[in-house]
Structures are given as structure tokens and as C-alpha cells.
């Protein structure tokens, strides 16, 4: 009976998630009015609830652990409060962003509970604290007008935080990523990438002349160099790409972009020559089977898991994701692909893509140049991190050791991503409110 229930559950989750994903893109159709979009958002909530329930019933059926049901009930309350709070506090909030954020967190809780319920509970605790903080951010975005004047404060705070890691940080897999305060491990680069975007936006908002670009580039390069000194090359790559995209959009100068790509390529070659763990990752990427006992073990296990899962997956608890080192962090996508299937994994990519496109859409429609650059920078940060994570686990690019936002285990990553979504939500609300004011003025005329 358990096997039959597991098979039905597996296919049901795939179908429900496929419908959810399709509806996330269907809502952009111009012919849909506000009422029809609202109906789609409510349907997404129902689909998310059914996927969540289905998965946890299967986990309980496999483990027989009553704590799983208690954990599930607590999560349901959490998601209901998030969706209700945004509806009550912010009438102009983007329901699609809220739904996608909750959907991605739900998938994260599902796969982490399957891998380690203790880690899932810790992740959930951080998510609760992060959402309490995140709910205030749209209000802050609207009221704190002087944030664009804090440009150099953002730069100083970012460089200091990264410098502390370089000096005091604990090494993990060849890189210094975090340090511990009162027993809590913190990865500052996850938060510095947010204030880095505000710094770059503030500088390019003031002016885009050559002198300003040089100054901004020097400070941005300082951030990247400190990360390289910590051997956090995945983080350094994110900072570099985000700055390059923001610079190109702000200045519309192709030479800056081409020059940046040339410098980035030269830096990549230099990093390969200087750092042994970079060479290890490149070797593992080029031919993992030839070094499967050492450097290529992790990526080989990832590819085996994805291949074993096929289109429909083997089902929760039917795979062997524990064979992949650090599976709950860098390679959680492989675990999802193995047990929930390639179709489910593709839908997950599409939901992430939906978030990214929403970020860019908000950036394009904002009239305020400063906030436009902020939205662009944060959207690029999110989208490029998703690309690095998934690209690494499928051997499209060498692994960079970054997490899948909202899904992977990691408190700093979860908190920073919720902050990013909350800031974008605040900018969306600001755009909607100013659009309403403009429409009222037009009507008065």
C-alpha cells in the first residue's frame, strides 16, 4: 500500500506543480483583468497547499514520525500568516511574488525534511524570523527617502564586513565564507551583496561621467578583491556580474561592458593559476568520471542522481541523495531531480525564472532612476545565483559553491533572499502607488 501511495503522490505533485507553474506565466496575459488574475492567485494558493500536504503525508507515511505532522501544521500556519499579512498590510503588493516566495520555501522545507528534519526545523525557525523582519521592509522603502544618500556608508559597511571574514572567518572547502557569533554562523557576503547594489545604484544615480565610473569601479573592485582574498570566488563572480550589468544599463556604453568581460576573463585565468581548489573544480567539471574517486565524486553523484530520477523521479525516500556531499546546500537541486523528477525540477527552474522576470519587469517600469537600478541589481543577483547553482549541479559550468535561493539549507542565504524579495515587493508597491496618483491627476484634468 505504501508503494502505491508513494507513486500516486509523486505524480500528483508533478501535475499540481506543473499547473502552478503554468498559471504563474498565464497571469501576465494582457487580456486578463484584475479579477481574473486574483482568481489565479487564489488557485495558486490552493495548489501550493495541496503539494505541501501531499509531500508531508508521504514523509509521515515513510517515517511514522508524529513530529513531521506537527512540523507540517506549523508551516501551514506560517504560510497562511505570510499571505494574509501581505494582503492586509499592503493592498498593492504583488501576489505573484508572495506566492512564488512561499512556493519555493515550501519546496525547500519538503526536501530538507526528507534529508534531515533537524536542519529543516532550523531552516524554518530562521524563515519565521526573516519574514517578521521582511514584512517591515516595504514600509521602510516607502518612508525612508534618504536611503539614496547613504552610498558611502553602504560601501564602508560592506568592505568592513567582508574584511572581517577574510581575517577571522572559518575555512570551508577551501574558502573563508563565514564567522561565528554567539554560536551562530553568519555569512556576510549574503548581506553585503544587497548593500553593494544600493552603493552602485547610488553612485550611478548621482552621475555617469567617466570620473564617477572610475571611482565606482575601484570600490566595486575592492569588494571583489576582498572576496577573492577569502577564496569566495562564487561570491566574487556574483558581485562582478551584478556591477557589470548595472554599469552597462546606467551608462549604455558597450565599451564598459566589453572591457569588463575582458577583465573578468583575465581574472578567471589568474584565479585558476593561483587557487588549488579552483583547479580542482575545473578538473571535476571537465571530466568528472576520470577523477570520480577524488575531485569528481560530488559532481558524478549529482549527475547519477539526476539521471536516476528521470522525468518523473523515484519518489521521496526512494533515492539516495545522501550519497552527494553537502547535498542540502549546494546540490539540493540534484536531490529534487532524483526523487521528485525532471519535470518537477524544470517547473522549479521556471518558477525561479518567473521571479527573475518579475524583478526585471518592475525595474523597467519604475520611473525613479535610483530605484530602477536597485531593482535591476537585485534581480541580477537573484537570477545569476540561480544560474550558478543549477549550472554547477548539471555540469554546465564548474561548481561555484553557491546555494539555491529559498530552497537550499543555509540561514544567511535564506534571510538575504527574503530581504531581496521584500525590497522588490516594496519597489513594486511604490510603483503601483505612484501610478495610481498619476492616474488620479489625469482624471482631475
C-alpha positions as CSV (number, residue, x, y, z in Angstrom):
1,X,0.0,0.0,0.0
2,X,2.9,2.3,0.9
3,X,4.4,1.9,-2.6
4,X,1.0,2.6,-4.3
5,X,0.5,5.8,-2.2
6,X,4.1,6.9,-2.9
7,X,3.6,6.5,-6.7
8,X,0.2,8.4,-6.7
9,X,1.7,11.1,-4.5
10,X,4.7,11.5,-6.8
11,X,2.6,12.0,-9.9
12,X,0.1,14.2,-8.1
13,X,2.9,16.6,-7.0
14,X,4.2,16.8,-10.5
15,X,0.8,17.6,-12.0
16,X,-0.1,20.2,-9.4
17,X,3.3,21.9,-9.7
18,X,3.1,22.0,-13.5
19,X,-0.3,23.7,-13.2
20,X,1.0,26.1,-10.6
21,X,4.0,27.0,-12.9
22,X,1.8,27.5,-15.9
23,X,-0.5,29.8,-14.0
24,X,2.4,31.9,-12.9
25,X,3.1,32.8,-16.5
26,X,-0.5,32.9,-17.7
27,X,-1.2,35.8,-15.3
28,X,0.9,38.1,-17.5
29,X,-1.6,37.9,-20.3
30,X,-2.9,41.3,-21.1
31,X,-6.4,40.1,-21.8
32,X,-6.8,39.0,-18.1
33,X,-8.4,41.7,-15.9
34,X,-7.7,42.2,-12.2
35,X,-10.5,39.9,-11.1
36,X,-9.3,37.0,-13.2
37,X,-5.7,37.5,-12.0
38,X,-6.9,37.4,-8.4
39,X,-8.7,34.1,-9.1
40,X,-5.4,32.7,-10.5
41,X,-3.5,33.8,-7.4
42,X,-6.1,32.0,-5.1
43,X,-5.8,28.9,-7.3
44,X,-2.0,29.0,-6.8
45,X,-2.5,29.1,-3.1
46,X,-4.7,26.0,-3.2
47,X,-2.2,24.2,-5.5
48,X,0.7,25.1,-3.2
49,X,-1.3,23.8,-0.2
50,X,-2.1,20.5,-1.9
51,X,1.6,20.0,-2.9
52,X,2.7,20.7,0.6
53,X,0.1,18.4,2.1
54,X,0.8,15.6,-0.3
55,X,4.5,15.7,0.3
56,X,4.3,15.7,4.1
57,X,1.7,12.9,4.2
58,X,4.2,10.9,2.2
59,X,7.0,11.8,4.5
60,X,4.9,10.8,7.5
61,X,3.9,7.5,5.8
62,X,7.6,6.7,5.2
63,X,8.9,7.8,8.7
64,X,5.9,7.3,11.0
65,X,7.2,10.3,13.0
66,X,4.5,12.4,14.6
67,X,6.9,15.3,14.8
68,X,6.6,15.5,11.0
69,X,2.8,16.2,11.2
70,X,3.4,18.9,13.9
71,X,6.1,20.5,11.8
72,X,3.7,20.4,8.8
73,X,0.9,22.1,10.8
74,X,3.3,24.9,12.0
75,X,4.4,25.5,8.4
76,X,0.8,25.8,7.2
77,X,0.1,28.5,9.9
78,X,3.3,30.3,8.8
79,X,2.3,30.4,5.1
80,X,-1.3,31.5,5.9
81,X,0.1,34.3,8.1
82,X,2.5,35.5,5.3
83,X,-0.1,35.5,2.6
84,X,-2.7,37.2,4.8
85,X,-0.3,39.7,6.2
86,X,0.8,41.0,2.8
87,X,-2.9,41.2,1.8
88,X,-3.8,43.2,4.9
89,X,-0.7,45.4,5.2
90,X,0.0,46.1,1.6
91,X,-3.1,46.3,-0.7
92,X,-0.8,46.9,-3.7
93,X,1.5,44.0,-3.1
94,X,2.4,41.6,-5.9
95,X,0.5,38.4,-5.1
96,X,2.7,36.5,-7.6
97,X,5.9,37.4,-5.8
98,X,4.4,36.4,-2.4
99,X,3.1,33.1,-3.9
100,X,6.4,32.2,-5.6
101,X,8.4,33.1,-2.5
102,X,6.1,30.8,-0.4
103,X,6.2,28.0,-3.0
104,X,10.0,28.0,-3.1
105,X,10.3,27.9,0.7
106,X,7.7,25.1,0.8
107,X,9.8,23.0,-1.6
108,X,12.8,23.7,0.5
109,X,11.1,22.6,3.7
110,X,9.9,19.4,1.9
111,X,13.3,18.3,0.6
112,X,15.1,19.4,3.8
113,X,12.7,17.4,5.9
114,X,13.3,14.4,3.8
115,X,17.1,14.9,4.2
116,X,17.2,16.0,7.8
117,X,14.3,17.1,9.9
118,X,16.6,18.8,12.4
119,X,18.1,21.0,9.6
120,X,14.6,21.6,8.2
121,X,13.4,22.9,11.6
122,X,16.4,25.2,11.9
123,X,15.7,26.5,8.4
124,X,12.1,27.1,9.3
125,X,13.0,29.0,12.5
126,X,15.2,31.3,10.5
127,X,12.4,31.7,7.9
128,X,10.0,32.8,10.6
129,X,12.4,35.4,12.0
130,X,13.3,36.6,8.5
131,X,9.7,37.1,7.4
132,X,8.9,39.1,10.6
133,X,11.7,41.4,9.6
134,X,10.8,41.3,5.9
135,X,7.2,42.4,6.4
136,X,8.5,45.8,7.5
137,X,10.8,46.4,4.6
138,X,8.2,47.6,2.0
139,X,7.1,50.2,4.6
140,X,10.7,51.3,5.1
141,X,11.2,51.6,1.3
142,X,8.3,53.9,1.1
143,X,9.2,56.1,4.1
144,X,13.0,56.2,4.2
145,X,13.6,58.6,1.4
146,X,17.2,59.4,2.4
147,X,18.5,55.9,1.7
148,X,20.0,57.1,-1.6
149,X,22.2,59.4,0.4
150,X,23.9,56.6,2.3
151,X,26.0,55.5,-0.6
152,X,29.4,55.6,1.1
153,X,28.1,54.2,4.3
154,X,27.0,51.1,2.3
155,X,30.4,50.8,0.7
156,X,32.3,51.1,4.1
157,X,29.9,48.6,5.8
158,X,30.3,46.1,3.0
159,X,34.1,46.2,2.9
160,X,34.4,46.0,6.7
161,X,32.0,43.0,6.9
162,X,33.9,41.2,4.1
163,X,37.3,42.1,5.6
164,X,36.3,40.6,9.0
165,X,35.6,37.3,7.2
166,X,39.0,37.4,5.4
167,X,40.8,37.8,8.8
168,X,38.6,35.9,11.2
169,X,36.5,33.6,9.0
170,X,36.4,29.8,9.2
171,X,37.6,28.0,6.1
172,X,35.1,25.7,4.4
173,X,36.0,23.7,1.3
174,X,39.0,25.9,0.6
175,X,37.2,29.3,1.1
176,X,36.6,31.6,4.1
177,X,32.8,32.2,3.9
178,X,31.6,32.8,7.5
179,X,32.4,33.5,11.1
180,X,30.6,32.6,14.3
181,X,29.0,35.0,16.7
182,X,27.4,33.6,19.9
183,X,27.2,30.2,18.3
184,X,25.5,31.5,15.2
185,X,27.3,31.1,11.9
186,X,27.0,34.2,9.7
187,X,27.9,34.5,6.0
188,X,28.3,38.3,5.5
189,X,28.7,38.2,1.7
190,X,25.0,37.2,1.5
191,X,24.0,40.5,3.0
192,X,26.8,42.6,1.6
193,X,25.6,41.8,-1.9
194,X,22.4,43.7,-1.1
195,X,24.0,46.8,0.2
196,X,26.6,46.6,-2.7
197,X,23.6,47.0,-5.1
198,X,22.5,50.1,-3.1
199,X,26.0,51.5,-3.2
200,X,26.4,51.0,-7.0
201,X,22.9,52.4,-7.6
202,X,23.6,55.5,-5.5
203,X,26.9,56.2,-7.3
204,X,25.5,55.8,-10.8
205,X,22.3,57.7,-9.9
206,X,24.4,60.7,-9.0
207,X,26.4,60.7,-12.2
208,X,27.6,58.5,-15.0
209,X,30.5,60.6,-16.1
210,X,33.9,58.9,-16.5
211,X,35.3,60.1,-13.2
212,X,32.3,58.7,-11.3
213,X,32.5,55.4,-13.2
214,X,36.2,55.1,-12.3
215,X,35.6,55.8,-8.6
216,X,32.6,53.3,-8.5
217,X,34.7,50.7,-10.4
218,X,37.6,51.0,-7.9
219,X,35.3,50.5,-4.9
220,X,33.4,47.6,-6.6
221,X,36.8,46.0,-7.5
222,X,37.8,46.3,-3.8
223,X,34.7,44.2,-2.8
224,X,35.7,41.6,-5.4
225,X,39.3,41.6,-4.3
226,X,38.4,41.0,-0.7
227,X,36.2,38.1,-1.7
228,X,39.0,36.7,-3.8
229,X,41.3,37.0,-0.8
230,X,38.8,35.0,1.2
231,X,38.7,32.5,-1.8
232,X,35.0,33.0,-2.0
233,X,35.1,33.0,-5.8
234,X,31.4,32.2,-6.3
235,X,30.5,35.4,-4.3
236,X,33.2,37.4,-6.2
237,X,31.7,36.3,-9.5
238,X,28.2,37.4,-8.4
239,X,29.4,40.8,-7.3
240,X,31.3,41.3,-10.6
241,X,28.4,40.3,-12.9
242,X,25.9,42.5,-10.9
243,X,28.2,45.5,-11.2
244,X,28.8,44.9,-14.9
245,X,25.1,44.7,-15.7
246,X,24.2,47.8,-13.6
247,X,27.1,49.8,-15.2
248,X,26.1,48.9,-18.7
249,X,22.4,49.7,-18.1
250,X,23.2,53.0,-16.4
251,X,25.7,54.2,-19.0
252,X,24.6,52.4,-22.1
253,X,28.3,52.2,-23.1
254,X,29.2,48.9,-24.8
255,X,32.9,49.6,-24.2
256,X,32.4,49.4,-20.5
257,X,30.7,46.0,-20.8
258,X,33.3,44.6,-23.3
259,X,36.1,45.9,-21.1
260,X,34.5,44.3,-18.0
261,X,34.2,40.9,-19.8
262,X,37.9,41.1,-20.8
263,X,39.0,41.9,-17.2
264,X,36.7,39.2,-15.8
265,X,38.2,36.6,-18.2
266,X,41.7,37.6,-17.3
267,X,40.8,37.4,-13.6
268,X,39.4,33.9,-14.1
269,X,42.6,32.7,-15.7
270,X,44.6,34.2,-12.8
271,X,42.3,32.6,-10.2
272,X,42.9,29.2,-11.9
273,X,46.6,29.7,-11.7
274,X,46.6,30.9,-8.0
275,X,44.0,28.7,-6.2
276,X,44.2,25.0,-6.0
277,X,40.5,24.5,-5.2
278,X,39.6,26.3,-8.4
279,X,41.7,23.9,-10.4
280,X,40.1,21.0,-8.6
281,X,36.6,22.3,-9.6
282,X,37.7,22.8,-13.2
283,X,39.1,19.3,-13.4
284,X,35.9,17.9,-11.9
285,X,33.9,19.8,-14.5
286,X,35.9,18.8,-17.5
287,X,35.9,15.1,-16.9
288,X,34.4,14.0,-13.6
289,X,34.4,10.3,-14.3
290,X,38.2,10.3,-14.7
291,X,38.6,11.6,-11.1
292,X,35.4,10.0,-9.6
293,X,37.3,8.8,-6.5
294,X,38.5,12.3,-5.6
295,X,37.8,15.6,-7.3
296,X,34.9,14.4,-9.4
297,X,33.0,12.4,-6.7
298,X,30.4,15.1,-5.9
299,X,29.5,16.1,-9.4
300,X,29.4,12.5,-10.5
301,X,27.0,11.6,-7.7
302,X,24.9,14.7,-8.7
303,X,24.7,13.5,-12.3
304,X,23.9,10.0,-11.3
305,X,21.1,11.3,-9.1
306,X,19.6,13.4,-11.9
307,X,19.9,10.6,-14.4
308,X,18.3,8.1,-11.9
309,X,15.3,10.4,-11.3
310,X,14.5,10.7,-15.0
311,X,11.4,12.7,-15.9
312,X,9.1,11.5,-13.0
313,X,11.6,10.8,-10.2
314,X,11.9,7.8,-8.0
315,X,9.7,9.2,-5.2
316,X,10.5,10.6,-1.8
317,X,12.7,8.3,0.3
318,X,13.3,6.0,-2.8
319,X,16.5,7.7,-3.9
320,X,20.0,8.1,-2.4
321,X,20.6,11.9,-2.2
322,X,22.7,11.3,0.9
323,X,25.4,10.0,-1.4
324,X,26.0,13.5,-2.6
325,X,28.3,15.5,-0.3
326,X,26.8,18.8,1.0
327,X,23.5,17.9,-0.8
328,X,21.3,20.1,1.4
329,X,23.3,23.2,0.5
330,X,25.0,23.4,-3.0
331,X,23.4,20.3,-4.6
332,X,19.8,20.4,-3.3
333,X,18.6,20.6,-6.9
334,X,20.1,17.2,-7.6
335,X,18.1,15.7,-4.7
336,X,14.9,17.3,-6.0
337,X,15.6,16.0,-9.5
338,X,16.3,12.4,-8.3
339,X,13.2,12.0,-6.0
340,X,10.7,14.4,-7.5
341,X,11.7,14.1,-11.1
342,X,13.0,16.1,-14.0
343,X,9.6,17.7,-14.8
344,X,9.3,18.9,-11.2
345,X,12.8,20.3,-11.4
346,X,12.1,22.1,-14.7
347,X,9.0,23.6,-13.1
348,X,11.2,24.8,-10.2
349,X,13.5,26.5,-12.7
350,X,10.5,28.1,-14.4
351,X,9.2,29.5,-11.1
352,X,12.7,30.9,-10.4
353,X,12.6,32.4,-13.9
354,X,9.2,33.9,-13.2
355,X,10.6,35.7,-10.2
356,X,13.6,36.9,-12.2
357,X,11.3,38.2,-15.0
358,X,9.1,39.9,-12.4
359,X,12.1,41.7,-10.9
360,X,13.2,42.9,-14.3
361,X,9.7,44.0,-15.2
362,X,9.5,46.0,-12.0
363,X,12.9,47.6,-12.8
364,X,11.8,48.6,-16.3
365,X,8.5,50.2,-15.2
366,X,10.0,52.2,-12.3
367,X,10.3,55.9,-13.1
368,X,12.8,56.7,-10.3
369,X,16.3,56.0,-11.8
370,X,17.8,55.1,-8.4
371,X,15.1,52.5,-7.6
372,X,15.3,51.3,-11.2
373,X,19.0,50.4,-10.7
374,X,18.3,48.9,-7.3
375,X,15.6,46.6,-8.8
376,X,17.9,45.7,-11.7
377,X,20.8,44.9,-9.4
378,X,18.8,42.7,-7.0
379,X,17.1,40.9,-9.9
380,X,20.5,40.2,-11.5
381,X,21.8,39.0,-8.1
382,X,18.9,36.5,-7.7
383,X,18.9,35.3,-11.3
384,X,22.6,34.8,-11.6
385,X,22.8,32.9,-8.3
386,X,20.1,30.6,-9.6
387,X,22.1,30.1,-12.8
388,X,25.3,29.4,-10.9
389,X,23.7,26.8,-8.6
390,X,21.8,24.9,-11.2
391,X,24.5,25.2,-13.8
392,X,27.0,23.7,-11.4
393,X,25.0,20.7,-10.4
394,X,24.2,19.7,-14.0
395,X,27.9,20.2,-15.1
396,X,27.0,23.1,-17.4
397,X,29.6,25.2,-15.6
398,X,32.1,24.4,-12.8
399,X,30.6,24.3,-9.4
400,X,30.9,27.6,-7.6
401,X,29.5,26.6,-4.2
402,X,26.5,28.9,-4.0
403,X,23.1,28.0,-2.7
404,X,19.7,27.8,-4.5
405,X,17.8,30.8,-3.1
406,X,14.9,29.9,-0.6
407,X,15.4,26.2,-1.3
408,X,18.9,25.2,-0.1
409,X,19.8,24.9,3.6
410,X,21.5,28.0,5.0
411,X,20.3,30.7,7.3
412,X,22.2,33.6,5.8
413,X,21.2,32.7,2.3
414,X,17.5,32.3,3.3
415,X,17.5,35.6,5.2
416,X,19.2,37.6,2.5
417,X,16.9,36.2,-0.2
418,X,13.8,37.1,1.8
419,X,15.2,40.6,2.2
420,X,15.7,40.8,-1.6
421,X,12.1,39.7,-2.2
422,X,10.8,42.2,0.4
423,X,12.8,45.1,-1.2
424,X,11.5,44.2,-4.6
425,X,8.0,44.0,-3.1
426,X,8.4,47.5,-1.6
427,X,9.5,48.9,-5.0
428,X,6.5,47.2,-6.7
429,X,4.2,48.8,-4.2
430,X,5.8,52.2,-4.6
431,X,5.4,51.9,-8.4
432,X,1.7,50.9,-8.0
433,X,1.0,53.8,-5.6
434,X,2.7,56.4,-7.8
435,X,0.8,55.0,-10.8
436,X,-2.5,55.5,-9.0
437,X,-1.6,59.0,-8.0
438,X,-0.6,59.8,-11.6
439,X,-3.9,58.4,-12.9
440,X,-5.9,60.4,-10.4
441,X,-4.2,63.6,-11.5
442,X,-5.0,62.8,-15.1
443,X,-8.7,62.2,-14.2
444,X,-8.8,65.6,-12.4
445,X,-7.6,67.3,-15.5
